[in-house]
Amino acid sequence: VLAISAGGSLDEALPPGRFVTVDQFIDQTRSRTASFFDSGFVAHVGFAEPVCPRLSQLAAAAVVKAGGEASEGATY
């Protein structure tokens, strides 16, 4: 999965149409169970390093090679 959603930025350096790789997430999800499992089994996924840096670099390089613009290292 290379894209989890399309979004905008308040940063003028990241205009519409630019491919941006993220390296961190801020989870503002509310009003749901804070676990990916149910029925007596509890497990959590660590978010310390939620993105594969190698895949991010390869994706950004592919966009640039195809003639697009890419930025690396943003927070989603």
C-alpha positions, -999 to +999 in steps of 0.1 A: +000+000+000+016+033-011-013+056-002-036+055+028-055+086+017-053+119-002-050+150+019-039+185+018-011+205+035-010+239+051+027+241+040+031+261+008+062+239+001+039+210-004+014+221-031-014+200-046-001+172-069+032+167-050+039+131-038+048+132-001+062+103+019+054+103+056+076+091+084+053+096+113+016+096+122-004+115+148-034+094+157-064+116+167-089+087+166-115+089+194-145+069+205-133+035+196-117+006+214-079+012+216-070-022+203-070-041+170-082-073+187-113-083+206-129-112+225-105-113+254-072-109+234-055-076+237-026-065+214-013-031+203+007-020+173+038+002+181+039+035+163+075+045+171+086+038+135+053+032+116+067+036+081+094+016+062+120+041+052+134+020+024+100+017+007+094+054+012+127+063-005+120+039-034+085+053-039+098+089-039+126+080-064+101+063-087+079+094-087+108+116-096+120+092-123+085+094-138+087+132-139+067+140-108+077+160-077+083+143-044+090+153-008+102+130+019+096+131+056+063+145+066+038+138+095+003+125+087 
